[in-house]
Amino acid sequence: MSETATDLTVDELAARAGVTVRTIRFYSTRGLLPPPEIGPRRVGRYGPDHLSRLALIEELQHQGLTLSAIERYLEQLPPDLSAQDLAIHRALVASWIPDKAEDATREQLERRVGRALTEEDLDRLAAMSVLVRTDDPRVFRVDPGLLHLGTRLLDVPIALETIIAARTVVIEHTRSAARELSRLFKDEVWEPYRDGGPDEEELARMKSLSAHMQPMVVQALVTAFQRSMKQELRESFGEEGGNGPTGQEDRTARG
């Protein structure tokens, strides 16, 4: 079973996020994490939004931001962002960081996700590219950036075959979009400069532009996809105000 909205103790939250309790306390004193809900016996309980915010903070730190810069970044976010909204922000932050993977035993993996994992669970996580089985059946190569999302999807009633089909659709269409955008940039922007025999300064400027385009294109794609998905859901299920099965609001695209 997955946790309820406020079902994690501070120790469980630390284990799920891969940080120490001391780190959580420190972030809380700096105002980076909202306070927990106080349950029976005055025990603080944390939920998915705390976990998503922790993941975002850690990603921003990996980008080299100082705590002061992270504070300013978080202050600009709407106060009512859901765990899903925060996960999208994290995805945008992490999208131009080199791919990284970590080795984890099954016990370590279960500690991170906060639940026992069946063989079917492992198959589903593998289908979502969250993990890869290694030659050692006790060790997995885990993508920490996808682990939280993959764990949440374990409880979604979707067949493994559907997950694989959806992943294929996403890969095929994103590759097609990347190919067409690259072709457009090459034909309309790069070729005129190259054919005109640009000097070294212009050449360096064009290379710098191409390097800075990736985060802009990623954000544009995410925004366009969110709006397209909301429109499709509205037409398919008659949802109003963007509160369909994705649980996303227009504010996410503006974030």
trRosetta pair geometry for C-beta under 8 A, 3 or more apart (Angstrom, degrees):
i j d omega theta_ij theta_ji phi_ij phi_ji
1 115 7.6 -167 58 -119 41 129
1 155 7.9 60 -152 -109 38 129
2 115 7.4 -59 -95 -55 51 148
2 151 8.0 131 -113 147 108 89
2 152 7.1 70 -129 -127 147 57
2 154 7.7 150 -68 74 111 98
2 155 4.7 -68 -23 -41 127 156
3 7 3.7 -165 -169 69 99 127
3 8 5.9 13 -158 -50 164 87
3 47 7.3 -168 120 -132 119 64
3 48 7.6 167 79 -54 109 84
3 114 6.8 -15 -36 123 117 147
4 7 4.3 111 44 -45 76 122
4 47 7.7 -63 112 -117 57 104
5 47 4.6 -4 165 -129 55 143
5 48 7.0 -72 -139 11 54 96
6 36 7.3 128 -155 -170 110 84
6 37 4.6 -12 -153 39 158 131
6 39 7.3 170 127 -60 118 115
6 45 4.1 81 157 121 96 115
6 46 6.6 177 -147 96 69 6
6 47 4.5 -58 -85 -56 53 108
7 45 6.5 10 -80 -169 13 115
7 47 7.0 75 15 -102 63 74
8 12 4.3 -139 -156 93 84 116
8 13 4.6 109 138 -62 130 82
8 16 6.7 -61 -132 3 146 141
8 45 6.6 120 57 -166 45 65
8 46 4.3 -51 77 69 103 88
8 47 6.7 168 20 -80 102 29
8 50 7.4 -142 65 67 130 131
8 51 7.4 91 12 -55 164 111
8 114 7.5 -64 -106 -122 109 156
9 12 4.7 94 48 10 74 102
9 13 6.9 -134 94 -6 37 88
9 43 6.6 -44 -116 172 97 117
9 44 7.4 101 -146 80 57 70
9 45 7.0 -46 -85 -109 46 58
9 46 7.4 45 157 18 4 96
10 13 5.5 -50 -143 36 33 114
10 14 6.4 38 155 -22 64 103
10 21 5.5 76 139 -135 108 101
10 24 5.9 176 -161 98 98 151
10 25 7.8 45 -167 -59 142 82
10 36 7.4 -102 -69 -42 89 154
10 44 6.1 46 -46 78 102 115
10 46 6.7 100 -87 -15 51 127
11 14 5.8 -52 -150 33 30 112
11 15 6.5 29 152 -17 63 106
11 21 6.1 -24 -93 -79 59 123
12 15 5.7 -53 -148 37 34 111
12 16 6.2 32 154 -18 66 107
12 46 7.7 -174 78 53 94 109
12 114 6.2 65 -171 -119 101 121
13 16 5.8 -57 -146 38 30 110
13 17 6.0 14 160 -7 66 114
13 24 6.3 93 103 -108 119 154
13 46 4.4 18 -75 67 138 151
13 50 6.1 -34 -140 117 134 128
13 51 6.5 -138 -145 -79 85 82
13 54 7.4 146 169 -28 100 157
14 17 6.1 -66 -141 46 25 101
14 19 5.5 -102 -148 81 74 68
14 20 5.9 6 -158 -174 129 16
14 21 4.7 -68 -58 -67 155 61
14 23 7.3 127 -126 52 102 99
14 24 5.7 -104 -80 -21 93 131
15 18 7.7 30 -179 -69 27 37
15 111 5.4 -99 -178 168 116 88
15 112 6.9 -141 154 -100 74 35
15 114 6.9 120 99 -81 111 85
16 51 5.7 -47 117 -121 129 121
16 112 6.3 95 -136 -175 39 46
16 113 7.2 59 -128 -130 83 14
16 114 5.1 -12 -86 -41 106 118
16 148 7.9 81 166 -107 97 96
17 24 7.6 121 51 -76 148 108
17 51 5.9 -154 -74 -138 96 71
17 54 4.3 -35 -133 123 143 147
17 55 6.7 -136 -136 -60 89 70
17 58 7.4 166 176 -29 100 139
18 58 7.7 56 75 -112 105 167
18 112 6.2 12 -66 -123 94 104
18 144 7.1 -25 -12 -146 164 129
19 23 4.3 -94 166 72 118 145
19 24 6.4 134 101 -47 120 82
19 54 6.6 -133 11 -174 137 124
19 58 7.0 -144 -62 -79 122 125
20 23 4.7 107 58 -2 77 99
20 24 7.4 -139 100 -1 48 83
21 24 5.6 -52 -154 35 39 113
21 25 6.4 41 149 -20 69 103
22 25 5.7 -52 -149 35 33 112
22 26 6.3 34 152 -21 65 106
23 26 5.6 -54 -148 35 32 113
23 27 6.3 31 154 -17 66 104
24 27 5.8 -53 -147 37 31 110
24 28 6.3 33 153 -22 64 107
24 33 6.8 -10 -162 8 72 167
24 54 7.3 -27 -103 -105 88 128
25 28 5.7 -58 -151 35 30 114
25 29 6.5 28 154 -19 65 104
26 29 5.9 -55 -150 34 31 108
26 30 6.6 21 154 -11 64 108
27 30 5.8 -64 -150 42 32 106
27 32 4.2 -79 -170 67 87 119
27 33 4.7 68 122 -11 108 110
27 54 7.3 128 83 -109 174 81
27 57 6.4 39 -128 178 137 172
28 31 7.7 46 180 -70 32 22
28 32 7.3 -86 -69 53 24 74
28 33 4.8 -51 -86 63 67 110
28 35 6.9 85 -155 -97 111 59
30 67 6.4 -76 -159 178 160 124
30 71 6.7 -108 158 -85 108 117
31 71 7.0 62 78 -132 102 106
32 53 7.4 161 151 156 78 115
32 57 5.8 75 167 -104 132 139
32 67 7.7 -89 -59 -158 137 91
32 70 6.6 12 -117 126 126 115
32 71 6.6 -93 -83 -93 89 73
32 74 6.2 128 -137 16 70 169
33 50 6.0 50 -157 -140 111 89
33 53 6.0 141 -112 107 74 135
33 54 7.0 19 -94 -70 119 82
33 57 7.9 -57 -61 -32 88 151
34 49 7.5 0 35 115 127 119
34 50 7.1 -115 52 -88 85 86
34 53 7.6 125 6 2 86 170
35 44 7.5 -106 175 -135 76 123
36 44 3.4 91 74 -177 141 102
36 45 5.5 155 174 56 114 33
36 46 5.0 -70 -112 -70 111 71
36 50 7.2 5 -94 -73 82 153
37 44 7.2 131 67 -156 36 60
37 45 5.0 -34 69 62 90 95
37 46 8.0 167 24 -78 77 30
37 47 7.7 37 7 -22 114 110
38 42 5.9 -21 -167 -143 111 51
38 43 7.3 136 -157 67 60 31
38 44 6.0 -39 -97 -95 60 58
38 45 7.5 152 -109 12 11 84
39 42 7.9 164 70 -113 49 3
39 43 5.2 -33 63 70 97 84
39 44 7.4 133 12 -128 85 9
39 45 4.6 60 -25 -23 122 123
40 43 6.6 0 77 26 55 102
46 50 4.2 -71 -169 49 108 159
46 51 7.3 120 142 -42 113 78
47 50 5.8 111 56 10 50 99
47 51 7.4 -99 123 -1 36 96
47 83 7.6 -110 128 -60 92 129
48 51 5.4 -56 -148 38 39 114
48 52 6.1 36 156 -18 71 105
48 83 3.8 -24 128 -84 105 162
48 152 7.6 70 -130 -98 131 127
49 52 5.7 -51 -143 39 33 109
49 53 6.2 34 156 -20 65 106
49 81 7.6 141 -143 100 111 74
49 82 6.6 -105 -93 -166 106 40
49 83 4.6 -116 -81 -68 56 83
49 86 6.6 116 -148 3 67 144
50 53 5.8 -56 -146 38 29 110
50 54 6.3 33 154 -21 64 105
51 54 5.8 -52 -150 33 30 113
51 55 6.6 30 152 -19 63 104
51 83 7.0 24 62 -135 90 120
51 148 6.5 168 145 -139 116 131
52 55 5.6 -52 -150 34 34 112
52 56 6.5 35 151 -19 65 104
52 83 4.2 155 -13 -151 143 74
52 84 7.8 -85 -107 -36 162 18
52 86 3.8 113 136 90 120 127
52 87 5.2 -78 -137 -56 120 76
52 90 7.0 -138 -171 -16 79 136
52 148 7.2 152 -92 151 67 151
53 56 5.6 -52 -149 36 35 113
53 57 6.4 38 152 -21 66 104
53 74 7.7 62 -154 -128 105 126
53 86 5.6 -70 -71 -153 59 154
54 57 5.7 -53 -148 35 32 112
54 58 6.3 30 155 -17 65 106
55 58 5.8 -54 -147 37 30 110
55 59 6.3 31 153 -20 64 107
55 86 7.6 116 61 137 100 108
55 87 7.4 22 79 -107 139 67
55 90 5.3 10 118 -119 102 159
55 148 5.9 -75 -73 -12 155 158
56 59 5.7 -55 -148 36 31 112
56 60 6.4 31 154 -19 65 105
56 74 7.8 122 115 -92 127 99
56 86 5.4 -99 -35 -178 137 96
56 89 5.7 22 -121 98 130 110
56 90 4.4 -114 -91 -77 74 98
56 93 6.9 111 -148 17 74 149
57 60 5.8 -56 -150 36 30 110
57 61 6.5 31 151 -19 64 105
57 70 6.0 68 -138 -171 78 139
57 74 7.7 -1 -86 -64 89 131
58 61 5.6 -54 -151 35 33 113
58 62 6.5 37 150 -22 65 102
59 62 5.5 -50 -151 33 35 114
59 63 6.7 37 148 -20 63 102
59 90 5.2 131 11 -149 156 87
59 93 4.8 108 131 104 126 130
59 94 5.1 -77 -147 -63 131 98
59 97 7.7 -137 -159 -14 92 153
59 145 7.8 80 -98 -113 119 95
60 63 5.5 -52 -155 32 36 115
60 65 4.6 -40 164 41 91 135
60 69 7.6 -164 167 106 118 97
60 70 4.9 126 116 -109 143 101
60 73 6.3 -172 -128 60 149 161
60 93 6.1 -62 -75 -161 68 153
61 64 7.7 80 178 -51 35 12
61 65 6.4 -90 -91 58 34 81
61 70 7.0 -8 -62 -70 74 141
62 94 7.9 34 75 -105 135 86
62 97 6.6 33 124 -127 123 152
63 93 6.4 -95 -43 -179 141 102
63 97 7.1 -102 -85 -79 80 118
65 69 4.1 -128 -167 92 97 125
65 70 5.1 123 121 -57 124 81
65 73 7.0 -5 -171 -17 161 139
66 69 4.7 97 52 7 74 101
66 70 7.0 -135 98 -4 40 87
67 70 5.5 -52 -146 37 34 113
67 71 6.3 42 152 -24 65 102
68 71 5.6 -49 -151 31 32 115
68 72 6.7 31 151 -17 63 102
69 72 5.7 -52 -151 36 35 110
69 73 6.4 38 149 -22 66 104
70 73 5.5 -51 -147 34 34 115
70 74 6.3 28 157 -14 67 106
71 74 6.1 -59 -146 40 28 105
71 75 6.2 32 155 -25 64 109
72 75 5.6 -53 -146 32 30 116
72 76 6.9 31 156 -22 61 103
73 76 6.2 -63 -164 28 30 109
73 77 7.5 31 145 -26 62 101
74 77 5.6 -47 -159 18 44 115
77 81 5.6 -36 162 -21 115 143
77 86 8.0 56 -173 -98 155 80
77 89 7.0 -17 -107 -89 132 161
77 255 6.2 33 -129 -142 82 115
78 81 5.4 126 75 -48 86 86
78 85 8.0 -50 59 153 108 157
78 251 5.4 -17 -1 174 157 140
78 255 6.9 -94 6 -90 98 107
81 85 3.9 -128 -164 92 92 136
81 86 5.5 112 133 -53 122 82
81 89 7.7 7 -172 -16 153 133
81 251 7.5 -133 -94 115 78 123
81 252 7.7 111 -134 -94 94 77
81 255 7.2 69 -103 -93 127 152
82 85 4.8 106 50 3 69 100
82 86 7.2 -133 98 -1 40 87
82 247 6.6 -98 98 146 167 113
83 86 5.7 -55 -149 39 33 111
83 87 6.3 39 151 -25 65 105
84 87 5.6 -51 -149 32 32 114
84 88 6.8 33 152 -20 63 100
84 246 7.5 150 173 162 154 71
84 247 5.4 122 11 95 160 115
84 248 6.3 -114 122 -82 132 79
84 252 7.6 -43 115 -99 91 145
85 88 5.8 -55 -157 31 33 110
85 89 6.8 34 147 -17 65 102
85 248 7.1 133 -78 -130 78 77
85 249 7.4 -19 -80 36 124 93
85 251 7.2 -4 -127 97 140 97
85 252 4.7 -134 -122 -101 90 101
85 255 6.6 104 -176 -6 105 160
86 89 5.5 -50 -151 35 38 114
86 90 6.4 39 150 -20 67 103
87 90 5.6 -52 -150 36 34 113
87 91 6.4 39 150 -24 65 103
87 148 7.1 -149 -115 103 114 123
87 149 6.3 119 -166 -80 138 101
88 91 5.4 -48 -147 32 35 114
88 92 6.6 35 153 -18 64 101
88 222 6.7 138 -168 -178 106 134
88 226 7.8 40 -138 -79 152 133
88 248 7.9 65 -35 -119 149 122
88 252 5.7 58 57 -172 155 116
88 255 7.5 106 94 71 114 130
89 92 5.8 -55 -153 35 32 110
89 93 6.5 31 151 -18 65 106
89 255 6.0 -70 -81 132 105 131
90 93 5.6 -55 -149 37 34 112
90 94 6.0 18 158 -8 69 113
90 145 7.9 -176 142 -151 108 86
91 94 6.0 -63 -139 46 27 101
91 95 6.1 50 156 -56 63 98
91 145 7.8 109 -108 176 64 109
91 222 7.4 148 102 -109 119 142
92 95 5.7 -32 -144 -4 29 121
92 215 7.7 80 180 -156 83 88
92 218 6.4 149 -135 125 72 115
92 219 5.9 55 -141 -91 123 83
92 222 6.3 -86 -83 5 103 166
93 97 7.8 19 134 -21 65 117
94 97 5.1 -60 -157 25 59 120
94 145 5.3 166 159 -131 159 132
95 214 7.8 -166 121 149 102 99
95 215 7.0 133 79 -114 111 68
95 218 4.6 142 123 -163 155 158
96 214 5.3 118 -104 115 121 124
96 215 5.3 -62 -24 -70 143 89
96 218 6.9 -139 -47 -10 95 153
97 100 7.4 -41 134 -6 107 109
99 143 7.6 -50 -163 -123 91 108
100 143 7.7 123 84 -136 54 67
100 144 7.3 -23 97 29 100 103
100 145 7.7 104 56 -19 87 110
101 132 7.6 -8 -156 22 151 112
101 141 4.8 27 157 176 135 96
101 142 6.3 151 -164 70 81 34
101 143 5.5 -48 -105 -83 84 60
101 144 7.8 162 -131 -7 38 76
102 141 7.4 153 74 -156 29 55
102 142 5.3 -32 66 64 81 91
102 144 5.8 41 9 -40 122 108
103 134 7.6 6 -127 -32 98 154
103 139 5.6 -7 -168 -173 102 113
103 140 7.3 149 -153 76 53 40
103 141 6.2 -34 -93 -99 60 59
103 142 7.5 125 -124 15 11 86
104 108 4.3 -133 -163 92 90 120
104 109 4.7 115 129 -61 127 84
104 112 7.2 -40 -151 -3 153 138
104 131 7.9 -84 52 -121 112 123
104 139 7.2 148 76 -153 30 65
104 140 5.6 -29 66 63 82 88
104 142 4.8 0 16 -2 124 134
105 108 4.7 95 50 9 76 101
105 109 6.8 -138 94 -6 39 89
105 138 5.6 -11 -139 156 91 89
105 139 5.8 -46 -93 -96 59 63
105 140 7.7 124 -125 16 13 81
106 109 5.5 -55 -146 38 32 114
106 110 6.2 31 156 -18 66 106
106 117 6.8 -136 -162 57 94 119
106 138 6.3 -93 -4 -158 100 61
106 140 7.2 89 -75 -9 61 114
107 110 5.9 -55 -147 37 29 108
107 111 6.5 31 152 -21 62 105
108 111 5.6 -54 -150 33 32 113
108 112 6.5 32 152 -19 65 104
109 112 5.8 -56 -152 34 32 110
109 113 6.4 10 159 -2 67 109
109 117 6.5 -30 113 -1 114 149
109 131 7.4 15 -124 -89 141 152
109 140 6.2 27 -62 45 144 132
109 142 6.5 176 -105 -76 105 146
110 113 6.1 -62 -138 48 31 96
110 114 7.8 -159 169 10 56 7
110 115 6.5 -110 -156 83 80 37
110 116 5.8 13 -142 -111 131 38
110 117 5.5 -135 -89 -3 92 98
111 114 7.5 28 -178 -73 27 42
112 147 6.4 -25 134 161 131 145
113 117 6.9 69 61 -62 145 112
113 147 6.9 -125 -78 172 93 101
113 151 4.4 -173 -139 -114 107 133
114 151 7.9 79 38 -176 88 146
115 151 7.7 142 30 -159 118 110
117 121 4.3 -131 -159 89 80 138
117 122 5.8 92 152 -53 120 84
117 125 7.8 -21 -151 -10 134 139
118 121 4.7 109 50 0 69 100
118 122 7.3 -131 98 -1 43 85
119 122 5.6 -51 -151 36 37 113
119 123 6.4 41 149 -22 66 103
120 123 5.5 -51 -149 34 34 114
120 124 6.4 34 152 -19 65 104
120 160 7.7 -120 -164 -60 86 129
121 124 5.8 -57 -151 36 31 110
121 125 6.3 29 153 -17 66 106
121 154 5.6 20 -134 -138 95 129
122 125 5.7 -53 -145 38 32 110
122 126 6.2 35 154 -20 65 106
122 131 7.2 -64 -154 73 75 135
122 133 7.7 70 164 -74 118 104
122 140 7.7 -136 -145 -91 109 145
123 126 5.7 -55 -148 37 30 112
123 127 6.4 33 151 -22 64 105
123 160 6.2 -13 124 -125 112 143
124 127 5.5 -50 -147 33 33 114
124 128 6.5 22 155 -10 64 107
124 150 7.7 153 123 -174 88 96
124 153 7.5 -158 154 110 119 100
124 154 6.1 126 96 -112 143 75
124 160 5.7 -115 -93 -105 79 92
124 163 6.3 87 -149 28 81 171
125 128 5.9 -62 -149 44 32 105
125 130 4.1 -77 -171 63 85 124
125 131 4.9 26 131 22 114 105
125 150 5.1 79 -127 164 81 135
125 151 7.9 19 -99 -72 113 55
125 154 7.4 -12 -61 -78 89 106
126 129 7.6 36 -177 -78 35 25
126 130 7.2 -84 -68 51 24 77
126 131 5.7 -60 -83 77 65 79
126 132 6.6 101 -132 -104 90 37
126 133 6.4 -10 -104 -23 136 92
127 160 5.8 164 -30 -163 166 87
127 163 4.9 83 122 108 130 121
127 164 5.1 -80 -160 -72 116 83
127 167 6.7 -167 159 -6 77 149
128 146 6.8 -178 132 164 103 129
128 149 8.0 -151 161 108 139 96
128 150 4.9 162 94 -116 144 105
128 153 6.5 129 -87 74 159 148
128 163 6.1 -62 -67 177 86 124
128 167 6.6 -161 -117 -78 46 131
129 132 7.8 2 -148 -59 56 88
129 143 6.6 19 138 7 80 146
129 146 6.5 6 98 103 81 176
129 167 7.1 145 -12 -146 106 138
130 142 6.8 -6 152 -148 72 74
130 143 5.8 -125 -153 48 39 98
130 146 4.6 -141 -109 112 73 113
130 147 5.8 114 -165 -95 109 49
130 149 7.8 -158 -95 74 116 82
130 150 3.5 4 -77 -58 149 168
130 151 8.0 146 -153 -38 159 63
131 140 4.5 3 -174 169 126 126
131 141 6.4 147 -161 77 67 50
131 142 4.8 -21 -102 -100 93 67
131 143 7.0 -144 -73 11 44 75
131 147 7.9 60 -53 -99 93 86
131 150 7.9 171 -11 124 85 169
132 140 6.7 149 68 -168 42 75
132 141 4.4 -13 56 58 98 106
133 137 7.3 -3 -165 -121 108 55
133 140 6.2 -45 -102 -114 43 82
134 137 8.0 -149 72 -69 69 22
134 139 5.0 -30 47 93 134 94
134 140 6.5 -169 -4 -108 95 27
134 141 6.0 108 -59 -24 105 92
136 139 4.3 35 87 25 116 108
142 147 6.0 35 174 -80 112 119
143 146 4.4 33 98 26 116 107
143 147 6.6 -176 88 -42 59 78
144 147 5.3 -34 -142 0 39 123
146 149 5.6 -68 -161 50 56 109
146 150 5.3 56 145 -27 87 112
147 150 5.8 -60 -142 39 26 111
147 151 6.2 29 160 -23 64 107
148 151 5.9 -54 -150 32 28 112
148 152 6.7 25 154 -16 62 105
149 152 5.9 -59 -154 35 32 109
149 153 6.4 28 152 -18 67 108
150 153 5.6 -59 -148 37 33 111
150 154 7.1 53 150 -40 63 89
151 154 5.8 -34 -163 0 37 117
152 155 6.8 -63 -176 32 42 100
152 156 7.6 46 134 -28 67 103
153 156 5.0 -43 -156 17 57 120
153 158 7.5 -40 -178 37 94 125
153 163 7.6 111 153 -115 131 123
158 162 4.9 -115 179 83 94 129
158 163 5.8 112 120 -57 118 87
159 162 4.6 96 61 1 82 103
159 163 7.3 -144 98 -6 45 83
160 163 5.6 -51 -152 32 37 114
160 164 6.5 35 152 -17 67 104
161 164 5.8 -54 -150 37 33 111
161 165 6.3 33 152 -19 66 107
162 165 5.6 -53 -145 38 33 112
162 166 6.2 34 155 -20 66 105
163 166 5.8 -55 -147 36 28 110
163 167 6.3 30 154 -20 63 106
164 167 5.7 -53 -148 35 30 112
164 168 6.5 34 152 -21 63 105
165 168 5.6 -53 -151 33 32 114
165 169 6.6 35 151 -20 64 103
166 169 5.6 -51 -151 33 34 113
166 170 6.4 33 153 -18 66 105
167 170 5.8 -54 -148 37 32 111
167 171 6.2 30 156 -17 66 108
168 171 5.9 -56 -145 38 29 108
168 172 6.1 25 160 -17 65 110
169 172 6.1 -60 -145 38 25 108
169 173 6.2 10 164 -7 64 113
170 173 6.4 -67 -144 44 23 100
170 174 5.9 16 164 -13 65 114
171 174 6.2 -61 -139 41 23 104
171 175 6.1 22 162 -17 63 111
172 175 6.1 -60 -150 37 24 109
172 176 6.3 24 154 -19 62 110
173 176 5.4 -51 -145 36 34 114
173 177 6.3 36 155 -19 66 103
174 177 5.6 -50 -144 37 34 111
174 178 6.2 35 154 -19 65 105
174 221 7.8 74 -126 -177 89 148
175 178 5.7 -54 -145 38 31 111
175 179 6.2 34 154 -22 65 107
176 179 5.7 -53 -146 35 29 113
176 180 6.4 23 157 -14 64 108
177 180 6.0 -59 -146 40 29 106
177 181 6.1 26 157 -17 66 110
177 221 6.7 108 140 -118 152 125
178 181 5.9 -57 -142 40 28 109
178 182 6.2 29 157 -20 63 109
179 182 5.9 -57 -148 36 26 111
179 183 6.4 26 153 -19 62 107
180 183 5.6 -52 -146 36 32 113
180 184 6.3 34 154 -21 65 105
181 184 5.6 -52 -146 35 32 112
181 185 6.3 31 155 -18 65 105
181 217 6.2 100 174 -143 158 139
182 185 5.8 -54 -147 37 30 109
182 186 6.2 29 155 -18 64 109
183 186 5.7 -58 -147 39 29 111
183 187 6.0 17 161 -11 67 113
184 187 6.1 -60 -138 42 25 102
184 188 5.7 -10 176 11 65 120
184 189 8.0 50 133 -1 64 99
185 188 6.8 -68 -124 52 17 89
185 189 5.1 -36 -166 35 59 123
185 190 6.2 54 140 -16 73 106
185 210 6.9 115 161 -114 140 93
185 213 7.0 86 -113 163 148 174
186 189 7.3 -31 -69 53 7 80
186 190 4.8 -40 -136 44 45 126
186 191 6.2 64 156 -35 63 96
187 190 7.7 30 -5 47 16 86
187 191 5.6 -3 -142 3 30 135
188 191 7.5 52 -10 34 11 103
188 192 7.5 -7 174 -9 31 113
189 192 7.1 -77 -168 31 16 102
189 193 7.2 2 154 -8 56 112
189 206 7.5 161 146 -144 99 105
189 209 7.7 -126 163 113 139 140
190 193 6.0 -68 -160 39 35 108
190 194 6.0 25 155 -17 73 113
190 206 6.4 117 -115 178 74 132
190 210 7.5 34 -79 -72 117 127
191 194 5.6 -59 -140 41 32 108
191 195 5.8 28 163 -18 69 109
192 195 5.9 -56 -139 40 26 108
192 196 6.2 21 161 -16 62 113
193 196 6.0 -67 -151 40 26 107
193 198 4.7 -3 178 -36 89 135
193 202 6.3 -163 -159 147 115 116
193 203 7.4 151 150 -93 123 58
193 206 5.4 167 106 -78 171 152
194 197 7.9 39 172 -66 34 29
194 198 6.9 -54 -87 8 31 103
198 202 3.6 -115 -175 91 118 128
198 203 5.1 153 100 -55 116 76
198 206 7.1 95 81 -12 170 133
199 202 5.3 93 53 13 67 101
199 203 7.0 -127 103 -6 33 94
200 203 5.5 -56 -145 38 33 115
200 204 6.2 35 157 -21 67 104
201 204 5.9 -53 -150 35 29 110
201 205 6.5 31 151 -20 63 106
202 205 5.5 -54 -149 35 34 114
202 206 6.4 34 153 -20 66 103
203 206 5.8 -54 -150 34 31 110
203 207 6.5 29 153 -16 64 105
204 207 5.8 -54 -148 37 33 111
204 208 6.3 35 152 -20 65 106
205 208 5.7 -54 -149 36 31 113
205 209 6.5 36 151 -23 64 103
206 209 5.5 -49 -149 31 34 114
206 210 6.6 34 154 -18 65 102
207 210 5.8 -51 -149 34 33 110
207 211 6.6 34 152 -20 64 105
208 211 5.7 -56 -151 35 33 112
208 212 6.4 20 156 -11 67 110
209 212 6.0 -66 -147 43 30 102
209 213 6.4 44 153 -41 65 102
210 213 5.6 -42 -149 12 33 120
211 214 7.1 -41 -178 2 36 106
212 215 7.1 -49 -172 34 54 98
212 216 6.9 45 142 -9 73 114
213 216 5.6 -71 -155 47 44 111
213 217 5.6 40 154 -23 81 110
214 217 5.9 -58 -143 37 27 108
214 218 6.2 29 159 -22 64 106
215 218 5.5 -52 -144 35 34 114
215 219 6.4 31 159 -16 66 104
216 219 6.0 -56 -151 37 30 107
216 220 6.3 29 152 -18 64 108
217 220 5.6 -56 -147 38 33 112
217 221 6.2 34 155 -21 67 106
218 221 5.8 -56 -148 36 28 110
218 222 6.4 27 156 -18 64 106
219 222 5.8 -53 -145 36 32 110
219 223 6.2 31 157 -17 66 108
220 223 5.9 -57 -147 39 28 110
220 224 6.1 24 157 -15 65 110
221 224 5.9 -58 -143 41 28 108
221 225 6.0 27 159 -20 65 110
222 225 5.8 -57 -145 37 27 109
222 226 6.3 29 157 -22 64 106
222 253 7.7 -179 121 -121 83 72
223 226 5.9 -54 -149 33 28 111
223 227 6.5 20 157 -12 63 108
223 253 4.6 97 -137 -155 82 97
224 227 6.0 -61 -150 40 30 106
224 228 6.1 28 155 -18 66 110
225 228 5.7 -57 -144 40 31 110
225 229 6.0 31 157 -21 67 107
226 229 5.8 -56 -146 37 27 110
226 230 6.4 27 155 -19 63 106
226 246 7.9 167 -144 147 77 158
226 248 6.0 -113 -156 135 109 156
226 252 6.3 -147 -155 95 157 114
226 253 4.9 -164 82 -77 141 105
227 230 5.8 -51 -147 35 31 112
227 231 6.5 32 153 -18 63 106
227 253 6.2 50 -52 -95 93 159
228 231 5.7 -57 -152 36 32 112
228 232 6.3 32 152 -19 66 106
229 232 5.6 -53 -146 36 33 111
229 233 6.2 30 156 -16 66 107
229 246 6.1 81 132 -53 126 154
229 248 7.9 57 91 42 121 139
230 233 5.8 -57 -146 39 30 109
230 234 6.2 32 155 -22 65 107
230 242 4.9 -14 -147 -123 131 89
230 244 6.9 159 -136 23 63 121
230 246 7.0 -94 -83 41 71 140
230 248 6.8 -106 -76 79 108 109
231 234 5.6 -53 -146 34 30 112
231 235 6.4 24 157 -13 64 107
232 235 6.0 -61 -149 40 28 106
232 236 6.0 18 157 -13 66 115
233 236 5.7 -60 -136 44 29 105
233 237 5.6 -22 180 26 69 112
233 239 5.5 -11 134 28 98 131
233 244 3.8 159 148 101 136 169
233 245 6.3 -147 -138 30 134 89
233 246 6.5 -130 -40 -5 162 105
234 237 7.2 -70 -119 56 15 74
234 238 7.0 36 -173 -131 51 12
234 239 5.2 -98 -103 61 58 79
234 240 7.3 86 -132 -86 101 32
234 242 7.5 -39 -65 -83 114 48
234 244 6.7 -127 -66 -45 57 136
235 238 8.0 21 -160 -67 12 44
237 244 5.7 123 65 -135 135 118
237 245 7.3 109 -2 -17 167 102
239 242 7.3 90 126 -102 114 8
239 243 6.2 -150 -180 68 115 58
239 244 3.6 -151 1 -77 174 95
239 245 7.8 -134 -58 -8 153 64
240 243 7.2 -4 80 34 54 95
242 248 6.4 -75 165 95 106 68
242 249 5.6 111 107 -127 129 44
242 250 5.8 164 -2 -39 171 77
243 247 7.1 19 -156 -124 60 40
243 249 7.3 11 -80 -85 73 79
244 247 7.7 -101 82 -42 43 36
248 252 5.0 -64 -163 16 101 149
249 252 5.8 125 63 -12 64 91
250 253 5.9 -53 -166 34 52 108
250 254 6.5 43 143 -14 75 107
251 254 5.4 -61 -150 43 42 110
251 255 6.2 56 149 -42 71 96
252 255 5.6 -43 -153 13 34 117
